[in-house]
Amino acid sequence: MSEPRRVKVDANGVSLNVYQLTDSVETGSQPPVIMLHGMRDVGLSLLPIAEAIAREHPVYLMDLRGHGWSDQPGNYAMVQHVFDLHAVLATLAETPSILFGHSLGGQIVCRFAALYPELAHAAVVVEGLGPPARRHHQDPAEAMRMEGERILQTLSIPETQRPLPDIQFAAERLLANNPRLPPERALELARQGTRTNADGVLNWAFDQRVASVFVGLGADDSARYWPQVRCPTCIISGALSAEYWRRAVPAGADWNGEFAAGELDARAASFQNAEHVVLEGSGHMVHFDEPERLSEVTLQFLQRQRQPDRVKNSQLLSAT
């Protein structure tokens, strides 16, 4: 596999960094694949999956705004991410594309496919349907108070990060949050996911303010897009994702981060043409935990798109 080539895409004044991968595949022979990472991640973390896909498809691996080598404008609304993806397709893709998104990237993909169905050939949504529903009744006044606090806290996050002492420290942070990550892979991800600024200070390669993407979005905001996604969609979940949601979603001492029985299947069933695959050895960071399995499942799905009669509607497939 040749080294990814970096290209820049202008999204109305915001410079987006995109890695272009090609192998022996002939440009135009298969639809291009546009890949989007999650929040506080970088495009290169998806490189093992991108390299596998690039054997059969042209691949464009984005750094979302505020991440990696894309600009950090300080504005990270969901609609701006959708606009950025449209700019990448308009600039680099000549045909309807396959959209691959992890976590935040998956939520962007779902919105984009619903809003611009003529541009979405197929979609792969990895851990991109949001957290479990909170199954406790909350007083409306208390809910308003908590939302107000969240707005102030999130929008008060400073631009300046606390410096990282070195790459090894960054790798250890990744290992602490991702217990199934091999140490050598953690070190590689630490190198990819950090930047040294002009003063020689090492920081994570993202703007801390990117969390503002979810400010003002209700719990059901994403769900209204799912039934409008027309293209064939492969939804991939990590069976161990509760360990992530327990940390990521503040919801009280009784919050265990678990999805209710059938909850994810019901979300997948709301898509017009989707299959749901559960990877038993993965948490939320599926590309960290089982990159080979994720690549395999993705390629199998893409190969089935060349045989439309074999696409199943909203069927649960257990992948162990």
C-alpha beads as a LAMMPS data file, in Angstrom:
LAMMPS data file: protein, C-alpha beads

320 atoms
319 bonds

1 atom types
1 bond types

-500.0 500.0 xlo xhi
-500.0 500.0 ylo yhi
-500.0 500.0 zlo zhi

Masses

1 110.0

Atoms # bond

1 1 1 0.000 0.000 0.000
2 1 1 1.383 3.390 -0.997
3 1 1 1.562 6.172 1.578
4 1 1 -1.614 8.262 1.869
5 1 1 -1.438 11.523 -0.046
6 1 1 -2.592 14.605 1.838
7 1 1 -4.941 16.953 0.008
8 1 1 -6.708 20.087 1.210
9 1 1 -10.379 20.842 0.697
10 1 1 -11.804 24.306 1.292
11 1 1 -15.157 24.369 3.122
12 1 1 -16.085 28.052 2.902
13 1 1 -12.821 29.201 4.448
14 1 1 -12.159 26.172 6.667
15 1 1 -9.283 24.045 5.374
16 1 1 -9.981 20.335 5.737
17 1 1 -7.191 17.772 5.648
18 1 1 -8.014 14.627 3.664
19 1 1 -5.825 11.565 3.119
20 1 1 -6.207 9.944 -0.290
21 1 1 -5.463 6.217 -0.498
22 1 1 -5.071 4.267 -3.695
23 1 1 -3.774 0.787 -4.344
24 1 1 -4.133 -1.204 -7.536
25 1 1 -7.797 -0.254 -7.813
26 1 1 -8.631 1.683 -10.947
27 1 1 -10.180 5.063 -10.181
28 1 1 -13.825 5.015 -11.225
29 1 1 -14.157 1.220 -11.192
30 1 1 -15.860 1.248 -7.771
31 1 1 -17.545 4.034 -5.795
32 1 1 -15.178 6.039 -3.601
33 1 1 -15.334 5.606 0.171
34 1 1 -15.277 8.707 2.379
35 1 1 -14.285 7.883 5.976
36 1 1 -15.021 10.011 9.053
37 1 1 -13.584 9.449 12.541
38 1 1 -15.169 10.236 15.902
39 1 1 -14.855 13.122 18.337
40 1 1 -11.383 13.707 19.828
41 1 1 -9.873 11.284 17.332
42 1 1 -8.058 11.725 14.008
43 1 1 -8.491 10.321 10.538
44 1 1 -5.305 8.238 10.660
45 1 1 -6.696 6.110 13.513
46 1 1 -8.907 4.493 10.835
47 1 1 -5.919 3.804 8.562
48 1 1 -5.878 -0.022 9.023
49 1 1 -9.492 -0.215 7.860
50 1 1 -8.906 2.354 5.112
51 1 1 -5.978 0.353 3.747
52 1 1 -8.090 -2.802 3.558
53 1 1 -10.892 -0.973 1.738
54 1 1 -8.434 0.755 -0.620
55 1 1 -7.627 -2.577 -2.260
56 1 1 -11.049 -2.386 -3.903
57 1 1 -12.166 1.270 -3.678
58 1 1 -10.623 4.732 -3.809
59 1 1 -10.597 5.955 -0.190
60 1 1 -10.628 9.471 1.253
61 1 1 -9.894 9.673 4.962
62 1 1 -10.998 12.976 6.522
63 1 1 -9.780 14.905 9.513
64 1 1 -12.965 16.540 10.790
65 1 1 -12.788 20.268 11.450
66 1 1 -11.081 20.835 14.790
67 1 1 -9.160 17.558 14.489
68 1 1 -5.850 16.371 13.100
69 1 1 -4.433 18.661 10.422
70 1 1 -7.737 20.341 9.580
71 1 1 -8.369 23.905 10.729
72 1 1 -9.593 24.596 14.266
73 1 1 -12.070 27.447 13.696
74 1 1 -13.759 27.112 17.094
75 1 1 -17.174 26.467 15.490
76 1 1 -18.257 22.833 15.511
77 1 1 -22.029 22.644 14.989
78 1 1 -23.359 19.408 13.524
79 1 1 -24.602 21.238 10.421
80 1 1 -21.071 22.506 9.793
81 1 1 -19.731 18.954 9.802
82 1 1 -22.440 17.983 7.310
83 1 1 -21.438 20.963 5.168
84 1 1 -17.779 19.900 5.347
85 1 1 -18.606 16.395 4.138
86 1 1 -20.555 17.880 1.241
87 1 1 -17.515 20.005 0.347
88 1 1 -15.253 16.947 0.329
89 1 1 -17.605 15.012 -1.951
90 1 1 -18.048 17.996 -4.271
91 1 1 -14.276 18.462 -4.513
92 1 1 -12.923 14.907 -4.624
93 1 1 -15.697 12.476 -5.585
94 1 1 -17.168 12.366 -9.067
95 1 1 -19.927 9.890 -8.235
96 1 1 -22.239 8.997 -5.326
97 1 1 -19.999 7.695 -2.556
98 1 1 -19.909 5.125 0.186
99 1 1 -19.876 6.893 3.542
100 1 1 -18.115 5.336 6.543
101 1 1 -18.379 6.977 9.955
102 1 1 -17.383 6.075 13.495
103 1 1 -19.194 7.620 16.490
104 1 1 -19.592 11.355 15.719
105 1 1 -18.587 10.504 12.153
106 1 1 -21.440 7.991 12.023
107 1 1 -23.938 10.598 13.169
108 1 1 -22.695 12.967 10.453
109 1 1 -23.020 10.191 7.874
110 1 1 -26.632 9.444 8.863
111 1 1 -27.624 13.087 8.573
112 1 1 -25.820 13.512 5.281
113 1 1 -27.345 10.386 3.731
114 1 1 -30.821 11.530 4.766
115 1 1 -30.356 15.088 3.497
116 1 1 -28.509 14.259 0.258
117 1 1 -29.674 10.768 -0.752
118 1 1 -28.470 11.238 -4.328
119 1 1 -24.875 11.426 -3.045
120 1 1 -24.971 8.361 -0.769
121 1 1 -24.345 5.046 -2.535
122 1 1 -24.139 3.104 0.765
123 1 1 -23.237 3.766 4.392
124 1 1 -21.291 2.064 7.167
125 1 1 -22.184 3.427 10.603
126 1 1 -19.893 2.222 13.394
127 1 1 -21.099 2.955 16.934
128 1 1 -22.837 5.967 15.430
129 1 1 -26.387 5.729 16.814
130 1 1 -25.652 7.547 20.055
131 1 1 -25.776 6.437 23.691
132 1 1 -28.427 4.260 25.332
133 1 1 -31.684 5.963 26.248
134 1 1 -31.751 7.034 29.875
135 1 1 -34.477 4.977 31.439
136 1 1 -35.395 7.151 34.390
137 1 1 -38.069 9.809 34.600
138 1 1 -36.704 13.275 35.156
139 1 1 -38.546 16.337 36.383
140 1 1 -38.823 18.830 33.454
141 1 1 -37.497 21.660 35.596
142 1 1 -34.518 19.555 36.665
143 1 1 -33.883 18.613 33.032
144 1 1 -33.808 22.307 32.089
145 1 1 -31.392 23.048 34.925
146 1 1 -29.052 20.279 33.811
147 1 1 -29.203 21.403 30.182
148 1 1 -28.354 24.950 31.232
149 1 1 -25.364 23.722 33.211
150 1 1 -24.209 21.627 30.284
151 1 1 -24.317 24.625 27.921
152 1 1 -22.220 26.746 30.286
153 1 1 -19.719 23.969 30.999
154 1 1 -19.267 22.898 27.385
155 1 1 -19.013 26.365 25.883
156 1 1 -16.605 27.455 28.611
157 1 1 -13.997 24.838 27.692
158 1 1 -10.771 26.790 27.046
159 1 1 -9.004 26.771 23.719
160 1 1 -5.617 26.058 25.309
161 1 1 -4.886 22.473 26.289
162 1 1 -2.777 21.232 29.154
163 1 1 0.525 20.143 27.526
164 1 1 1.423 16.472 27.265
165 1 1 4.866 15.622 28.704
166 1 1 5.726 13.167 25.913
167 1 1 4.379 10.583 23.448
168 1 1 4.724 7.752 25.956
169 1 1 2.435 9.596 28.365
170 1 1 -0.141 10.019 25.572
171 1 1 0.085 6.294 24.793
172 1 1 -0.492 5.433 28.450
173 1 1 -3.598 7.642 28.484
174 1 1 -4.924 5.750 25.480
175 1 1 -4.211 2.408 27.152
176 1 1 -5.983 3.489 30.340
177 1 1 -9.152 4.283 28.387
178 1 1 -8.873 1.368 25.957
179 1 1 -7.830 -1.763 27.877
180 1 1 -7.846 -4.060 24.819
181 1 1 -5.469 -1.850 22.834
182 1 1 -2.030 -3.451 22.252
183 1 1 0.764 -1.224 23.672
184 1 1 2.539 -0.920 20.328
185 1 1 -0.701 0.182 18.655
186 1 1 -1.313 2.696 21.458
187 1 1 2.097 4.228 20.788
188 1 1 1.333 4.463 17.065
189 1 1 -2.033 6.106 17.775
190 1 1 -0.369 8.519 20.201
191 1 1 1.999 9.650 17.463
192 1 1 -0.854 10.057 14.995
193 1 1 -3.139 11.769 17.479
194 1 1 -0.802 14.470 18.829
195 1 1 0.746 17.622 17.402
196 1 1 3.730 19.722 18.426
197 1 1 3.018 23.436 18.116
198 1 1 5.386 26.208 17.069
199 1 1 6.616 26.560 20.654
200 1 1 7.544 22.882 20.844
201 1 1 4.584 21.994 23.101
202 1 1 2.974 18.584 22.594
203 1 1 -0.831 18.496 22.576
204 1 1 -3.606 16.208 21.457
205 1 1 -4.426 16.899 17.807
206 1 1 -7.892 18.252 18.425
207 1 1 -9.516 21.417 19.696
208 1 1 -10.930 20.807 23.180
209 1 1 -14.027 22.773 22.170
210 1 1 -15.201 20.148 19.659
211 1 1 -17.642 18.797 22.286
212 1 1 -19.845 21.799 21.493
213 1 1 -21.142 19.799 18.504
214 1 1 -23.819 18.261 20.753
215 1 1 -24.883 21.413 22.605
216 1 1 -28.554 22.117 21.974
217 1 1 -29.261 18.752 20.357
218 1 1 -31.992 16.739 22.047
219 1 1 -31.830 13.030 22.783
220 1 1 -34.070 12.265 19.787
221 1 1 -32.379 14.623 17.324
222 1 1 -30.456 11.884 15.508
223 1 1 -33.390 9.483 15.357
224 1 1 -35.435 11.675 13.034
225 1 1 -32.847 11.209 10.282
226 1 1 -32.649 7.410 10.392
227 1 1 -35.928 6.622 8.582
228 1 1 -34.890 8.993 5.777
229 1 1 -31.646 7.117 5.005
230 1 1 -32.480 5.296 1.770
231 1 1 -29.143 3.770 0.847
232 1 1 -28.069 0.292 2.010
233 1 1 -26.574 0.725 5.478
234 1 1 -24.389 -1.501 7.631
235 1 1 -24.711 -0.614 11.311
236 1 1 -21.861 -1.984 13.424
237 1 1 -21.999 -2.042 17.221
238 1 1 -19.504 -3.049 19.891
239 1 1 -20.992 -5.443 22.419
240 1 1 -18.825 -3.930 25.177
241 1 1 -19.703 -0.274 24.516
242 1 1 -21.285 0.190 27.964
243 1 1 -17.825 0.715 29.462
244 1 1 -17.480 3.820 27.271
245 1 1 -20.976 5.197 27.857
246 1 1 -20.572 4.909 31.640
247 1 1 -17.671 7.364 31.404
248 1 1 -18.996 9.577 28.630
249 1 1 -22.581 10.237 29.712
250 1 1 -23.143 11.784 33.168
251 1 1 -26.464 10.289 34.261
252 1 1 -26.310 9.518 37.964
253 1 1 -24.923 6.747 40.134
254 1 1 -27.393 4.163 38.805
255 1 1 -26.283 4.633 35.177
256 1 1 -24.626 1.463 33.849
257 1 1 -24.290 2.495 30.204
258 1 1 -26.100 -0.615 28.949
259 1 1 -28.578 -0.626 26.085
260 1 1 -31.959 -2.142 26.882
261 1 1 -32.756 -5.472 25.256
262 1 1 -33.650 -4.840 21.621
263 1 1 -32.870 -1.103 21.816
264 1 1 -30.160 -1.088 19.163
265 1 1 -32.096 -3.488 16.944
266 1 1 -35.071 -1.116 17.048
267 1 1 -32.852 1.781 16.013
268 1 1 -31.432 -0.240 13.121
269 1 1 -34.938 -1.269 12.055
270 1 1 -35.909 2.388 11.618
271 1 1 -33.557 2.642 8.617
272 1 1 -35.096 1.803 5.239
273 1 1 -32.480 -0.783 4.279
274 1 1 -30.068 -1.734 7.049
275 1 1 -28.313 -4.700 8.560
276 1 1 -26.941 -4.709 12.092
277 1 1 -23.694 -6.429 13.020
278 1 1 -22.530 -6.804 16.627
279 1 1 -18.812 -7.357 17.246
280 1 1 -18.546 -9.270 20.499
281 1 1 -14.940 -8.313 21.272
282 1 1 -15.312 -4.562 20.794
283 1 1 -16.238 -1.583 22.886
284 1 1 -17.113 1.820 21.459
285 1 1 -13.683 2.170 19.810
286 1 1 -14.216 -0.736 17.442
287 1 1 -11.281 0.268 15.219
288 1 1 -9.009 0.010 18.272
289 1 1 -10.353 -3.299 19.547
290 1 1 -10.974 -5.357 16.397
291 1 1 -9.587 -3.561 13.315
292 1 1 -9.252 -6.758 11.290
293 1 1 -12.810 -7.848 12.068
294 1 1 -14.149 -4.376 11.335
295 1 1 -12.347 -4.395 7.984
296 1 1 -13.723 -7.839 7.181
297 1 1 -17.318 -6.944 8.003
298 1 1 -17.072 -3.687 6.051
299 1 1 -15.625 -5.356 2.960
300 1 1 -18.239 -8.100 3.051
301 1 1 -20.975 -5.471 3.165
302 1 1 -19.439 -3.515 0.271
303 1 1 -19.122 -6.679 -1.795
304 1 1 -22.824 -7.414 -1.217
305 1 1 -23.704 -4.046 -2.708
306 1 1 -22.596 -5.468 -6.050
307 1 1 -25.291 -8.144 -5.551
308 1 1 -28.398 -6.155 -4.501
309 1 1 -30.616 -9.236 -4.270
310 1 1 -28.573 -10.404 -1.291
311 1 1 -29.027 -7.248 0.808
312 1 1 -31.121 -8.029 3.869
313 1 1 -33.431 -5.504 5.466
314 1 1 -32.765 -4.664 9.114
315 1 1 -31.403 -8.078 9.995
316 1 1 -29.270 -8.752 13.052
317 1 1 -26.042 -10.539 12.189
318 1 1 -23.930 -11.742 15.107
319 1 1 -20.222 -11.513 14.340
320 1 1 -18.079 -13.174 16.939

Bonds

1 1 1 2
2 1 2 3
3 1 3 4
4 1 4 5
5 1 5 6
6 1 6 7
7 1 7 8
8 1 8 9
9 1 9 10
10 1 10 11
11 1 11 12
12 1 12 13
13 1 13 14
14 1 14 15
15 1 15 16
16 1 16 17
17 1 17 18
18 1 18 19
19 1 19 20
20 1 20 21
21 1 21 22
22 1 22 23
23 1 23 24
24 1 24 25
25 1 25 26
26 1 26 27
27 1 27 28
28 1 28 29
29 1 29 30
30 1 30 31
31 1 31 32
32 1 32 33
33 1 33 34
34 1 34 35
35 1 35 36
36 1 36 37
37 1 37 38
38 1 38 39
39 1 39 40
40 1 40 41
41 1 41 42
42 1 42 43
43 1 43 44
44 1 44 45
45 1 45 46
46 1 46 47
47 1 47 48
48 1 48 49
49 1 49 50
50 1 50 51
51 1 51 52
52 1 52 53
53 1 53 54
54 1 54 55
55 1 55 56
56 1 56 57
57 1 57 58
58 1 58 59
59 1 59 60
60 1 60 61
61 1 61 62
62 1 62 63
63 1 63 64
64 1 64 65
65 1 65 66
66 1 66 67
67 1 67 68
68 1 68 69
69 1 69 70
70 1 70 71
71 1 71 72
72 1 72 73
73 1 73 74
74 1 74 75
75 1 75 76
76 1 76 77
77 1 77 78
78 1 78 79
79 1 79 80
80 1 80 81
81 1 81 82
82 1 82 83
83 1 83 84
84 1 84 85
85 1 85 86
86 1 86 87
87 1 87 88
88 1 88 89
89 1 89 90
90 1 90 91
91 1 91 92
92 1 92 93
93 1 93 94
94 1 94 95
95 1 95 96
96 1 96 97
97 1 97 98
98 1 98 99
99 1 99 100
100 1 100 101
101 1 101 102
102 1 102 103
103 1 103 104
104 1 104 105
105 1 105 106
106 1 106 107
107 1 107 108
108 1 108 109
109 1 109 110
110 1 110 111
111 1 111 112
112 1 112 113
113 1 113 114
114 1 114 115
115 1 115 116
116 1 116 117
117 1 117 118
118 1 118 119
119 1 119 120
120 1 120 121
121 1 121 122
122 1 122 123
123 1 123 124
124 1 124 125
125 1 125 126
126 1 126 127
127 1 127 128
128 1 128 129
129 1 129 130
130 1 130 131
131 1 131 132
132 1 132 133
133 1 133 134
134 1 134 135
135 1 135 136
136 1 136 137
137 1 137 138
138 1 138 139
139 1 139 140
140 1 140 141
141 1 141 142
142 1 142 143
143 1 143 144
144 1 144 145
145 1 145 146
146 1 146 147
147 1 147 148
148 1 148 149
149 1 149 150
150 1 150 151
151 1 151 152
152 1 152 153
153 1 153 154
154 1 154 155
155 1 155 156
156 1 156 157
157 1 157 158
158 1 158 159
159 1 159 160
160 1 160 161
161 1 161 162
162 1 162 163
163 1 163 164
164 1 164 165
165 1 165 166
166 1 166 167
167 1 167 168
168 1 168 169
169 1 169 170
170 1 170 171
171 1 171 172
172 1 172 173
173 1 173 174
174 1 174 175
175 1 175 176
176 1 176 177
177 1 177 178
178 1 178 179
179 1 179 180
180 1 180 181
181 1 181 182
182 1 182 183
183 1 183 184
184 1 184 185
185 1 185 186
186 1 186 187
187 1 187 188
188 1 188 189
189 1 189 190
190 1 190 191
191 1 191 192
192 1 192 193
193 1 193 194
194 1 194 195
195 1 195 196
196 1 196 197
197 1 197 198
198 1 198 199
199 1 199 200
200 1 200 201
201 1 201 202
202 1 202 203
203 1 203 204
204 1 204 205
205 1 205 206
206 1 206 207
207 1 207 208
208 1 208 209
209 1 209 210
210 1 210 211
211 1 211 212
212 1 212 213
213 1 213 214
214 1 214 215
215 1 215 216
216 1 216 217
217 1 217 218
218 1 218 219
219 1 219 220
220 1 220 221
221 1 221 222
222 1 222 223
223 1 223 224
224 1 224 225
225 1 225 226
226 1 226 227
227 1 227 228
228 1 228 229
229 1 229 230
230 1 230 231
231 1 231 232
232 1 232 233
233 1 233 234
234 1 234 235
235 1 235 236
236 1 236 237
237 1 237 238
238 1 238 239
239 1 239 240
240 1 240 241
241 1 241 242
242 1 242 243
243 1 243 244
244 1 244 245
245 1 245 246
246 1 246 247
247 1 247 248
248 1 248 249
249 1 249 250
250 1 250 251
251 1 251 252
252 1 252 253
253 1 253 254
254 1 254 255
255 1 255 256
256 1 256 257
257 1 257 258
258 1 258 259
259 1 259 260
260 1 260 261
261 1 261 262
262 1 262 263
263 1 263 264
264 1 264 265
265 1 265 266
266 1 266 267
267 1 267 268
268 1 268 269
269 1 269 270
270 1 270 271
271 1 271 272
272 1 272 273
273 1 273 274
274 1 274 275
275 1 275 276
276 1 276 277
277 1 277 278
278 1 278 279
279 1 279 280
280 1 280 281
281 1 281 282
282 1 282 283
283 1 283 284
284 1 284 285
285 1 285 286
286 1 286 287
287 1 287 288
288 1 288 289
289 1 289 290
290 1 290 291
291 1 291 292
292 1 292 293
293 1 293 294
294 1 294 295
295 1 295 296
296 1 296 297
297 1 297 298
298 1 298 299
299 1 299 300
300 1 300 301
301 1 301 302
302 1 302 303
303 1 303 304
304 1 304 305
305 1 305 306
306 1 306 307
307 1 307 308
308 1 308 309
309 1 309 310
310 1 310 311
311 1 311 312
312 1 312 313
313 1 313 314
314 1 314 315
315 1 315 316
316 1 316 317
317 1 317 318
318 1 318 319
319 1 319 320
